[in-house]
Amino acid sequence: QVQLVESGGGLVQPGGSLRLSCAGAGFTFTRALMRWYRQAPGKEREWVALISSVANITDYTDSVKGRFTISRDNAKNTVYLDMHSLKPEDTAIYYCNARIGVSYWGQGTQVTVSS
């Protein structure tokens, strides 16, 4: 059974930092393209960042470039999203996605950026 479990969300002030984690199980993690998405209230889910299964190639949506970093630890079957200089518009539920032919989703973790 495939499982993706996100953690690390919470309430942070503007300009602050958070680290999200997503632990995978039930699939060959090293073969999975891993992505983070987010969904703000009243908006559609949007792609945030990806990291390839090999060569650790990364890419980001323009609004987070230079502030967010995606990484993976294949020994721990975990992907991370380091978020810095957070803005109120980063407030959303953040979802982890694993793609190995089909896509699997985690349950999401809430990130709230507010003073």
VOBA-1610 file (N, C-alpha, C; in pm, whole numbers, padded with zeros to 5 digits, always signed):
BEGIN
Gln+00084-00119+00000Gln+00000+00000+00000Gln+00088+00124+00000Val+00065+00212-00099Val+00143+00334-00109Val+00098+00434-00003Gln+00195+00491+00063Gln+00166+00596+00162Gln+00262+00711+00143Leu+00208+00832+00151Leu+00287+00954+00155Leu+00237+01034+00274Val+00327+01065+00365Val+00288+01134+00488Val+00368+01262+00500Glu+00297+01375+00490Glu+00362+01506+00503Glu+00363+01549+00650Ser+00463+01628+00684Ser+00471+01687+00817Ser+00552+01815+00809Gly+00547+01894+00918Gly+00629+02014+00925Gly+00554+02144+00905Gly+00427+02137+00872Gly+00350+02260+00854Gly+00325+02329+00986Gly+00271+02450+00977Gly+00240+02524+01099Gly+00218+02671+01070Leu+00215+02748+01177Leu+00197+02893+01169Leu+00332+02961+01181Val+00362+03050+01089Val+00490+03121+01089Val+00466+03266+01050Gln+00548+03355+01104Gln+00536+03496+01070Gln+00596+03523+00932Pro+00550+03628+00866Pro+00612+03666+00738Pro+00763+03684+00755Gly+00837+03633+00656Gly+00982+03636+00663Gly+01043+03514+00730Gly+00960+03431+00788Gly+01008+03313+00858Gly+01035+03196+00766Ser+01070+03083+00829Ser+01108+02962+00755Ser+01036+02840+00812Leu+01017+02743+00725Leu+00963+02613+00765Leu+01028+02506+00679Arg+01033+02385+00733Arg+01079+02270+00655Arg+00968+02166+00652Leu+00919+02136+00534Leu+00821+02030+00517Leu+00892+01900+00483Ser+00837+01789+00532Ser+00889+01657+00500Ser+00777+01571+00445Cys+00813+01478+00360Cys+00717+01382+00305Cys+00784+01246+00303Ala+00734+01156+00384Ala+00789+01021+00392Ala+00706+00926+00306Gly+00774+00853+00220Gly+00705+00761+00132Gly+00724+00616+00173Ala+00624+00533+00142Ala+00632+00390+00170Ala+00543+00315+00071Gly+00579+00189+00046Gly+00496+00105-00040Gly+00527+00116-00187Phe+00635+00185-00222Phe+00676+00195-00362Phe+00827+00216-00365Thr+00884+00203-00486Thr+01029+00221-00500Thr+01059+00369-00507Phe+01093+00425-00393Phe+01108+00571-00379Phe+01213+00625-00476Thr+01320+00550-00497Thr+01430+00599-00580Thr+01389+00616-00726Arg+01280+00553-00766Arg+01234+00564-00904Arg+01127+00671-00923Ala+01087+00733-00817Ala+00975+00827-00823Ala+01019+00970-00848Leu+00948+01035-00940Leu+00958+01179-00953Leu+00876+01237-00839Met+00935+01323-00760Met+00867+01376-00642Met+00837+01524-00663Arg+00716+01564-00625Arg+00673+01702-00642Arg+00597+01751-00519Trp+00604+01879-00497Trp+00522+01948-00398Trp+00421+02035-00473Tyr+00299+02031-00426Tyr+00192+02117-00474Tyr+00136+02193-00353Arg+00056+02294-00382Arg-00014+02363-00275Arg-00149+02410-00323Gln-00239+02425-00229Gln-00373+02474-00261Gln-00416+02576-00156Ala-00431+02699-00200Ala-00476+02806-00113Ala-00629+02808-00110Pro-00686+02866-00007Pro-00833+02872+00002Pro-00894+02938-00120Gly-00991+02873-00181Gly-01061+02929-00295Gly-00984+02924-00426Lys-00869+02858-00425Lys-00787+02852-00547Lys-00764+02707-00587Glu-00721+02688-00712Glu-00688+02555-00759Glu-00552+02512-00706Arg-00535+02382-00701Arg-00405+02329-00659Arg-00301+02367-00764Glu-00183+02412-00717Glu-00077+02452-00809Glu+00052+02378-00775Trp+00127+02350-00878Trp+00258+02287-00863Trp+00357+02388-00805Val+00441+02343-00713Val+00539+02429-00647Val+00683+02393-00685Ala+00718+02264-00675Ala+00856+02224-00697Ala+00861+02077-00732Leu+00967+02037-00803Leu+00988+01896-00834Leu+01135+01860-00822Ile+01158+01731-00799Ile+01294+01677-00799Ile+01290+01543-00868Ser+01382+01522-00961Ser+01380+01401-01043Ser+01425+01280-00963Ser+01401+01164-01022Ser+01439+01039-00956Ser+01589+01013-00965Val+01650+01064-01068Val+01794+01051-01084Val+01852+01188-01110Ala+01975+01205-01076Ala+02048+01329-01101Ala+01997+01446-01019Asn+01890+01421-00938Asn+01837+01528-00852Asn+01817+01660-00926Ile+01761+01652-01043Ile+01725+01772-01117Ile+01605+01836-01049Thr+01610+01967-01029Thr+01502+02037-00960Thr+01444+02148-01048Asp+01322+02184-01017Asp+01257+02296-01084Asp+01152+02354-00990Tyr+01121+02483-01010Tyr+01031+02554-00920Tyr+00937+02645-00998Thr+00821+02666-00942Thr+00735+02769-00997Thr+00799+02904-00968Asp+00774+03001-01055Asp+00844+03129-01046Asp+00828+03198-00911Ser+00711+03186-00851Ser+00683+03262-00729Ser+00765+03215-00609Val+00828+03098-00617Val+00906+03049-00502Val+01054+03038-00533Lys+01094+03065-00655Lys+01236+03054-00691Lys+01320+03147-00603Gly+01430+03092-00553Gly+01518+03168-00466Gly+01477+03166-00320Arg+01357+03115-00290Arg+01310+03109-00152Arg+01289+02966-00104Phe+01247+02878-00193Phe+01220+02738-00158Phe+01327+02648-00218Thr+01357+02540-00147Thr+01451+02439-00197Thr+01392+02300-00174Ile+01385+02222-00281Ile+01340+02084-00269Ile+01462+01992-00268Ser+01457+01888-00186Ser+01566+01792-00180Ser+01508+01656-00143Arg+01588+01552-00158Arg+01541+01418-00124Arg+01653+01340-00058Asp+01613+01250+00032Asp+01705+01157+00096Asp+01653+01018+00066Asn+01711+00954-00034Asn+01659+00824-00077Asn+01680+00716+00029Ala+01779+00732+00114Ala+01801+00635+00221Ala+01687+00638+00323Lys+01621+00754+00333Lys+01509+00769+00427Lys+01374+00772+00358Asn+01374+00754+00225Asn+01248+00761+00148Asn+01172+00889+00178Thr+01244+00999+00182Thr+01185+01126+00224Thr+01224+01238+00128Val+01127+01323+00100Val+01153+01445+00023Val+01121+01563+00113Tyr+01197+01670+00096Tyr+01186+01788+00181Tyr+01154+01911+00097Leu+01093+02008+00162Leu+01076+02140+00102Leu+01116+02242+00207Asp+01231+02305+00187Asp+01278+02411+00275Asp+01225+02543+00223Met+01151+02612+00308Met+01086+02735+00268Met+01139+02851+00352His+01188+02955+00286His+01242+03072+00354His+01173+03197+00302Ser+01191+03306+00376Ser+01131+03435+00338Ser+00984+03417+00305Leu+00914+03347+00392Leu+00774+03316+00366Leu+00688+03441+00364Lys+00589+03437+00276Lys+00496+03548+00256Lys+00354+03502+00286Pro+00266+03594+00319Pro+00126+03554+00343Pro+00065+03478+00226Glu+00107+03511+00105Glu+00053+03441-00012Glu+00104+03298-00026Asp+00196+03257+00058Asp+00240+03117+00062Asp+00146+03031+00146Thr+00051+03094+00213Thr-00044+03021+00295Thr-00126+02925+00209Ala-00123+02797+00245Ala-00191+02694+00167Ala-00176+02560+00237Ile-00249+02463+00187Ile-00222+02324+00223Ile-00120+02273+00122Tyr-00011+02218+00173Tyr+00096+02168+00088Tyr+00086+02016+00077Tyr+00089+01968-00046Tyr+00074+01826-00075Tyr+00199+01770-00141Cys+00233+01650-00102Cys+00342+01575-00162Cys+00284+01484-00270Asn+00355+01471-00381Asn+00310+01386-00491Asn+00426+01299-00538Ala+00398+01172-00558Ala+00496+01078-00614Ala+00443+01025-00745Arg+00526+01030-00848Arg+00482+00980-00977Arg+00573+00868-01022Ile+00514+00749-01039Ile+00585+00635-01094Ile+00489+00570-01193Gly+00468+00640-01302Gly+00366+00595-01394Gly+00231+00649-01352Val+00188+00620-01234Val+00068+00679-01176Val+00110+00775-01066Ser+00018+00862-01028Ser+00047+00960-00924Ser-00016+00921-00792Tyr+00059+00943-00687Tyr+00009+00921-00551Tyr+00020+01052-00475Trp-00076+01073-00384Trp-00082+01198-00309Trp-00082+01173-00159Gly-00021+01265-00087Gly-00033+01265+00057Gly-00158+01338+00100Gln-00176+01346+00233Gln-00299+01406+00286Gln-00287+01557+00301Gly-00166+01609+00291Gly-00144+01753+00300Gly-00106+01799+00438Thr-00037+01912+00443Thr-00001+01976+00570Thr-00025+02126+00554Gln-00086+02186+00654Gln-00124+02328+00647Gln-00005+02417+00679Val+00016+02515+00594Val+00115+02620+00619Val+00040+02753+00622Thr+00054+02825+00733Thr-00010+02954+00748Thr+00096+03059+00778Val+00102+03161+00694Val+00199+03269+00711Val+00121+03395+00750Ser+00136+03434+00875Ser+00056+03545+00926Ser+00124+03605+01048Ser+00107+03735+01064Ser+00159+03802+01184Ser+00051+03807+01292
//
